[in-house]
């Protein structure tokens, strides 16, 4: 009888050890890269589909949807150029973006590449204004010349 009570007590004490294997553990870390994708400053690409590719990878490192603020967060596991591909739908239809993020030593962001239009936006606007004004002046002169004839 004492042997049965001893085994019952031992089983009762050991039971939590068996339950531990069924818990979900987590850790909150201050690591990773976040890319914010937006159509305009106040219009994020919310819930847009994305894929993240590591340097030289053919299969995605991570897939999913952006959060409501248009953010994609991932944890790189090696240095090199990481590609983030995002497909978003706006009022004007589907739009896509390919973002290159360079990860350096210590798995920290070393730099990223902006699209040509974003890099030279003021130049594009200036050239567009010059061509627009030139077009309006040319149309006005042609219209005035035909009216005088």
C-alpha positions in Angstrom: 0.0 0.0 0.0 2.9 2.4 0.9 4.4 1.6 -2.5 1.2 2.6 -4.4 0.9 5.8 -2.4 4.6 6.6 -3.1 4.1 6.0 -6.9 0.9 8.1 -6.9 2.8 11.0 -5.2 5.7 10.7 -7.6 3.3 10.7 -10.6 1.5 13.7 -9.1 4.8 15.6 -8.7 6.1 14.6 -12.1 2.8 15.6 -13.9 3.8 19.3 -14.4 7.0 18.2 -16.2 4.9 16.5 -18.8 2.6 19.5 -19.1 5.5 21.9 -19.8 5.9 20.4 -23.3 2.5 21.8 -24.3 3.1 25.4 -23.4 3.7 28.2 -26.0 6.8 30.3 -25.2 7.7 33.7 -26.6 10.3 36.4 -26.4 10.1 40.1 -27.3 13.2 41.3 -29.0 14.3 44.6 -30.4 15.7 43.3 -33.6 14.7 43.2 -37.2 13.9 45.5 -40.2 10.7 47.3 -40.8 9.7 48.7 -44.3 6.8 51.1 -44.5 4.9 51.0 -47.8 2.5 53.8 -48.7 0.8 55.4 -51.7 1.0 58.9 -50.2 2.2 60.1 -46.8 -1.3 59.6 -45.3 -2.4 56.6 -47.4 -0.6 53.4 -46.3 -0.6 50.2 -48.3 -2.7 48.5 -45.7 -3.0 44.7 -45.8 -1.1 44.4 -49.1 0.5 41.1 -50.0 4.3 40.9 -49.8 7.3 38.5 -50.1 10.7 38.9 -48.6 13.7 37.3 -50.3 17.2 36.9 -48.8 20.4 37.4 -50.8 20.4 34.8 -53.6 17.3 33.1 -52.5 14.8 31.6 -55.0 12.1 30.8 -52.4 10.7 33.6 -50.2 12.2 34.0 -46.7 8.8 35.3 -45.5 5.4 36.0 -47.0 2.3 37.7 -45.7 0.3 40.9 -45.7 1.3 44.3 -44.4 -0.3 45.6 -41.2 -2.9 48.4 -41.2 0.0 51.0 -41.3 1.5 49.4 -44.4 4.5 48.0 -42.5 6.5 44.8 -43.3 8.8 43.6 -40.5 11.3 40.8 -40.9 14.4 39.4 -39.2 17.3 38.9 -41.5 19.6 36.0 -40.8 22.6 37.1 -42.9 24.1 40.2 -44.5 23.6 41.2 -48.1 20.8 42.7 -50.3 17.3 41.7 -49.2 14.4 42.2 -51.6 10.9 43.1 -50.4 8.2 42.8 -53.0 4.8 44.4 -52.2 1.6 44.3 -54.3 -1.0 46.7 -53.2 -4.5 47.7 -54.5 -5.5 51.3 -54.5 -8.4 53.3 -56.1 -6.4 53.2 -59.3 -5.8 49.5 -59.5 -2.9 47.2 -58.5 0.5 48.6 -57.9 3.8 46.9 -57.1 7.0 47.9 -55.5 10.4 46.1 -55.3 12.4 47.4 -52.4 16.1 46.5 -51.9 17.5 46.7 -48.3 21.2 46.3 -47.7 21.9 44.5 -44.5 25.4 44.9 -43.1 27.5 43.7 -40.1 25.5 42.9 -37.0 22.4 42.4 -39.2 21.7 46.1 -39.2 20.3 48.1 -42.1 23.2 49.6 -44.0 21.1 51.3 -46.7 18.2 51.0 -49.1 17.5 51.9 -52.7 14.7 54.3 -53.6 13.0 54.2 -56.9 14.2 56.7 -59.6 11.1 58.8 -59.3 11.4 59.1 -55.5 15.1 60.0 -55.7 14.6 62.7 -58.3 11.0 63.8 -57.6 11.8 67.5 -57.6 13.7 67.2 -60.9 10.8 65.4 -62.5 8.3 68.0 -61.3 10.5 70.8 -62.6 10.9 69.3 -66.0 7.2 68.5 -66.2 6.4 72.2 -65.4 8.8 73.5 -68.0 7.3 71.2 -70.7 3.7 72.1 -69.6 4.4 75.8 -69.7 6.1 75.5 -73.1 3.1 73.5 -74.4 0.6 76.1 -73.1 2.6 79.0 -74.7 2.9 77.1 -78.0 -0.9 76.4 -78.1 -1.6 80.0 -77.2 0.7 81.4 -80.0 -0.8 79.0 -82.6 -4.4 79.9 -81.5 -3.5 83.7 -81.6 -1.8 83.3 -85.0 -4.8 81.5 -86.6 -7.1 84.2 -85.2 -5.1 87.0 -86.7 -5.1 85.4 -90.2 
